[in-house]
Amino acid sequence: MTKRKRIVALLVGALLLAGAAGTFAWLSVTGVLVNEFGFGTVTPTVDEKLNNNVKSDVAIANTGTAPAYLRVAVDIYWQDQNGARLWDEPVAGTDYDIVWGSVRDASASNNASSWVVASDGYYYWTSPVAPMAKTDVLIKSVTEQKVDGKNLVVDISTQAIQSTPEDAATEAWGCTVKDGVLVPPHGGA
């Protein structure tokens, strides 16, 4: 073998060795990539004030980690002194006074960010509520007229569903979503 062939063979070997060492160094520095997926949560919470038997400023907060559509059921009833629910129903304007926030009927035109009462009895907030955000006031105040032996209970039950995918609200609540605005079910009540 001539001297020139030996030098070329030595250079080719050195290049191959340098390429292998560089590849090994790059692979050992980059490490392993791990994809981690977390689950978002939707957690509705009633935000209200209670002062001297007056419930006021009732709004709903999303304390979860994902944007959510919210709905509320409002149940107003009598309770005896032992905490048992009574059969006779309290009458608005006679037994209690209630001042609603801006609530509209489901058959009215659809506006984002408002409360809508639907034929299923629920009050729907029509825009997704971001994590740690809340709705506008649903009930401004409820004041009980004094009735002996009975206590007025205003029970606010909340439900939330993720705002994406949009068909989640359709499947769970029978609502539709148009351009990000929740359209509650309505029709004959």
ChimeraX attribute file (.defattr): number of C-alpha atoms within 10 A of each C-alpha:
attribute: neighborCount
match mode: 1-to-1
recipient: residues
	/A:1	5
	/A:2	6
	/A:3	8
	/A:4	9
	/A:5	10
	/A:6	11
	/A:7	11
	/A:8	11
	/A:9	12
	/A:10	12
	/A:11	12
	/A:12	12
	/A:13	12
	/A:14	12
	/A:15	12
	/A:16	12
	/A:17	12
	/A:18	12
	/A:19	12
	/A:20	12
	/A:21	11
	/A:22	12
	/A:23	11
	/A:24	11
	/A:25	11
	/A:26	11
	/A:27	10
	/A:28	10
	/A:29	8
	/A:30	8
	/A:31	8
	/A:32	8
	/A:33	6
	/A:34	6
	/A:35	5
	/A:36	5
	/A:37	6
	/A:38	5
	/A:39	6
	/A:40	12
	/A:41	17
	/A:42	22
	/A:43	21
	/A:44	25
	/A:45	18
	/A:46	15
	/A:47	15
	/A:48	17
	/A:49	13
	/A:50	12
	/A:51	7
	/A:52	7
	/A:53	13
	/A:54	13
	/A:55	19
	/A:56	21
	/A:57	19
	/A:58	22
	/A:59	20
	/A:60	25
	/A:61	21
	/A:62	26
	/A:63	19
	/A:64	20
	/A:65	15
	/A:66	20
	/A:67	24
	/A:68	26
	/A:69	25
	/A:70	30
	/A:71	22
	/A:72	23
	/A:73	16
	/A:74	14
	/A:75	11
	/A:76	16
	/A:77	18
	/A:78	21
	/A:79	17
	/A:80	13
	/A:81	11
	/A:82	9
	/A:83	11
	/A:84	10
	/A:85	16
	/A:86	13
	/A:87	9
	/A:88	9
	/A:89	12
	/A:90	18
	/A:91	11
	/A:92	13
	/A:93	11
	/A:94	9
	/A:95	15
	/A:96	16
	/A:97	15
	/A:98	16
	/A:99	13
	/A:100	15
	/A:101	17
	/A:102	13
	/A:103	16
	/A:104	17
	/A:105	15
	/A:106	19
	/A:107	15
	/A:108	8
	/A:109	9
	/A:110	17
	/A:111	14
	/A:112	15
	/A:113	16
	/A:114	21
	/A:115	26
	/A:116	25
	/A:117	21
	/A:118	20
	/A:119	16
	/A:120	14
	/A:121	13
	/A:122	20
	/A:123	24
	/A:124	29
	/A:125	27
	/A:126	23
	/A:127	22
	/A:128	25
	/A:129	26
	/A:130	19
	/A:131	19
	/A:132	14
	/A:133	13
	/A:134	19
	/A:135	21
	/A:136	17
	/A:137	20
	/A:138	24
	/A:139	19
	/A:140	18
	/A:141	19
	/A:142	22
	/A:143	17
	/A:144	21
	/A:145	15
	/A:146	12
	/A:147	11
	/A:148	8
	/A:149	10
	/A:150	18
	/A:151	21
	/A:152	22
	/A:153	17
	/A:154	14
	/A:155	12
	/A:156	16
	/A:157	14
	/A:158	19
	/A:159	17
	/A:160	22
	/A:161	21
	/A:162	22
	/A:163	22
	/A:164	14
	/A:165	8
	/A:166	19
	/A:167	15
	/A:168	17
	/A:169	23
	/A:170	16
	/A:171	10
	/A:172	9
	/A:173	14
	/A:174	13
	/A:175	18
	/A:176	18
	/A:177	17
	/A:178	10
	/A:179	8
	/A:180	14
	/A:181	19
	/A:182	27
	/A:183	25
	/A:184	28
	/A:185	19
	/A:186	16
	/A:187	10
	/A:188	7
	/A:189	7
